[in-house]
Amino acid sequence: MDSIRSKIKQRLQKFVELDTSGLRSSVLSFFLKEKNVTVDDLYEAIKTKFNISRSSVASMVGYIHSKLGILRAYKESYKTHMVYTLKDEYVDLIKSILYSKYRSANLET
C-alpha cells in the first residue's frame, strides 16, 4: 500500500508542478472543500476565474480520477450525473502538496 501511495504522491506533485495558471490547484482545492462534486458544480465554481470550457473541466476530472487515482466516482442512478469525491486516504497528501506549492510561490515573490 505504501508503494501505491508514493507513486500517487509523485504523480500528484508532477500534476501540481505543471500548473502555470493555478487551475489545477483550484480544482484540487475545490475537491478539498466540497464533499460531493459533479463536473457541472466544478465548472460553475471556476468558470469566472479561468477561461475554460465545460469539456475541459470534464477532461481534467477524468484525468484526476483515472491517472492520479485520488477520486472515487459513483452515480445515484443511470439518469444522474457522475459524482466525484476525494478518497479519504489522500486528503492529507493533497493538502501538503498544495501547501508546499503555495509556500514556495510566496517565497519567490
C-alpha angles and dihedrals in degrees: 000000000000093000091053090051092050091050091050089048091053092048092047092049091051090047091053094041090059090054104111099159100040093245096119092048090049091052092050091046090052090053089051092052099042123054099204119030133180124193089251092053092051094045092052091049097051105029093089094051098041133036097235137136126235091245090055090053090049090049092051092049089049090051092049090048098046106030104030094036096209098118133076116209130200143156127219090212138343090267096057131079123262111268119211127201132177116253107247094229092064101045094092091047093053092047092052094048093048091046092051090049091049092047094048091047090054092048091054094055 
